[in-house]
Amino acid sequence: MEIIARGAEAVLYADVLDGRKVMVKERVRKGYRLAQIDERLRRERTNREVKLLTDARAAGVPTPQVLDSDSTTGMIVMEFVDGERVKEYLDRASSASAGKVCKRIGESVGRLHAAGMVHGDLTTSNMILRPGGSVVFIDFGLGSHTARVEDKAVDMKLLHDSLKAAHFRVLGVCWKNITEGYVKEYKNAGEVIKQIDAIEGRMRYAERAAGA
């Protein structure tokens, strides 16, 4: 197996299973946690991520297909998604091309939220643009099932903040198309967008209070 990435909670490997290239995500043991607690957390987080990947896919959100999982070892085997991270793509894309991709992103987020889920780490680093044009959402490790408008607003705000930080050149066209796609797919989008403004207002108030 070839290590692709190593994070705080898990290691990603590329491997071959039955002649097919796959991605393996393994949640690593944490020596600083009690063994029973560590085992429980890895099991729960693995099961939750598998369900989110599966449920999101069923809701029409492109995600890697889960091929196998083992919650006792904290391992998920998924299809290997060929393509380019949206983060790199947007760095060089024209405004028109960026807008088309971001419209698809907004539609997928809308479907995700309509199905009662949030991604939890909505950044362009966690999206892969396939050669055919679909945008695959990866890494649902921080996601959850939720009906709360606040949770969905935080999801969208994180996406906006990531665009602002990494893709300021196309921020305007990207956010416009994301919100259009989002509204198209999620009937309660207006409530979420309104809540984003409320969250930003609270943050500005906190910053002013801290500087007073």
N, C-alpha and C positions, 0 to 999 in steps of 0.2 A: 504493500500500500504506500502511496505517495502522499505526504502531508501537504495539504493545500493551504490551510490556515490554522492558527492556534490562538484561541481566545481565552478569556478568563474562566469560562464555564465548560468549554468543549474544544475538541480538536476535529478538524475536517480532513478526511482522506479521500483520495481518488482511488478506486479499485475496479476490478473486473469481476463480475458475477455471471456465470453461465454465458460467457462470451459477450456480455454487455457491460459497458462502462457505467459505473455507479459512483455516487457520493455517499460516504459514510460519515455520520456525525456521532461522535462518542463523548458523552459527558464524563469528565475526568473526576476521579475521587479527590476529595479535599481533606488533607491530613489534619487540618485545624478543626474540623468538625467531628463530633462524636460519630462513630461508625454507623449507629442505627439512624441518626438524623441525616447523615450524608446519603445513606442508601434510600431513605424515604424521599428526600428532596429530589434525588436524581430520577427515581422511579416516577414520582408525580410529574416532574417537569418533562420527562420524556413522553409519558402518556398524554399530557396536555398538548405538547407540540404535535404529536402524531394526529390527534383529533382535530386540531386547528388546521393543519395542512390538508387533511381529508375533507373537513367540512367546508373550508374555503374553496377547495377545488370543486366540490359539489355545488357551491353557490355561483360558480362561473368565474372564479378568480384563478388565473393560471398559477399553479404551484408545482413543485417537483412531486412526481408520483411516489408515494411511499411503497416500497417493495417489501420491506421487512422491518421489524423492530424488536427490541428486547429491553424491557424496562428494568430488568434486574442488572443489566450491564450498562444501561443508559445509552444504548446504541440505536440509531435509526439509519436504515439503508434506503436511499432514494435514487431516483433516476438522475443521471448527470445532465445538467442543463447546459447545452452548448450556446454560446453567445457572448455578448459584451455587457459588462456592467453599465447600467444607465448612467452612472456617475461619469465614466469615461466618455460615453457617447455624447452626453450633453455638453461636455467640454469643447467639442469640435462641431456640434450640429448647428445648422442654420436655424433661424428663428422659426421658419415654417416647419422644418423637420422636428424640432424640439416640441412645437405645439402639438403635432400629431401624436407623438409618443406620450406627451403629458395628458392628452385627452384620454388615451387608453388607461393611463395610470389612474386618473380621476374616476373613470367608470369602474375599474376594479375595486378601488377603495369604497366606492358607493355600494357595490354589491356586497363587499365584506361587511360593511356597517349595517346594511339592510338585513343581513343574515345574523346579526347579533354578535359580531366579533370585532376585535381591534388587533392590529399587528403588533403594536407596542414599540416598534423601532423602524418607523416608516422613513427611511432615507434612501437616496438613490444608490447607495452601496448595497442595499438589500433587494435590488431589482436587476434582473438580467433581460436584456433585449435579444430575443432570438432572431436569427436571420430572416425568418418569415414575418417579423414585425410585432409578435406578441411580447408582452412584458410579463415576465415570471417573477412572482414575489417569493423570496426565500427568507429563511431564518425567522421562524415564528417563536423563538425561545422566550420572548418577553410578551407574547400575545395573550389574549384571554377572551372568553365568552362574556359578553356584557351587554346590557340594555341601556346603560347610563349615557346620556347625552354628553356629559362632562368627559367621559373616557374617550368618546369618539372625537370630541373637539380637541383633546390633547393629542390624539393620533394625527389629526390634520394639522395642528399647529407645529408639531414636530416635523412634518413633511415640509411645511412652509419655511421653517427655520433652517432646515437642511438645504433647501434650494437657495435661500438667501445667503447662506455661508459659502456654499460650494459653486453655485451657478448664478451669481448675481447678474451676469450678462444677459441671461434669458429669463430672469425671475418673472418679469411681467407677463410675458407670453405663456410661460409654463403655468403660473398660478391661475391665470385666466382660463386656460384649457382644462386644468385639473378641476377647478370648481364647476365648469360647465359639464364635464363628464360626471362629476360627483352628483350634481343636481339631477342629471338625467336618470341616474340609476337608483337614487335614494330619495324616497318621498319626504323624509324628515330632514333633508339636507339643510333647509333654512334654519332649523333650530340649532343644528351643530355649528353652522357658520356664525350665527348670532352669539353662541357660547364662546367661540374663539375670540371674538371682540371683547367679551366680558373677561376672559382669562388675561388677555393683553392689558386690559384696563387695570386689573388687580396687580399685575406685574409692574406696571408703570407707577402705581401708587406705592407699592412696596419699595421700589427704587428711590422714589422721592423721599419716603419716610426714612429710609436708611441714610440718605444724604443730608437729612435735616439736622 
